[in-house]
Amino acid sequence: MAELDTRDEHAHPVRDPHAEPSVEWGWHGSFPRTTRIGGWAIVATLLLMMIGNHEGRVEDLWLVGLAVTIAIVLVSDQIQRRTSWRR
């Protein structure tokens, strides 16, 4: 099988049509701090939703379960960020 040529006749790299579009204008990151703040805001909102006029406790279990799950993900992400340089 012949090797694919990744350069055109003028020795310029060929642009990959499947490449990330943000690479063209120089930004291909995310908002990690905003994402963590938003995650904690969601945890607080879920716990505040327990205050209300519902009578059953099934709703409370779901709210607490979801809040704890999101909190575990946020804490594990924080631990991973602190120890990632050691690997």
Secondary structure, DSSP 4 states (H G I P E B T S, - for coil): -PPPP-B-TTSPBPPPTTS-GGGGGT-----HHHHHHHHHHHHHHHHHTTSSS---SHHHHHHHHHHHHHHHHHHHHHHHHHHGGG-
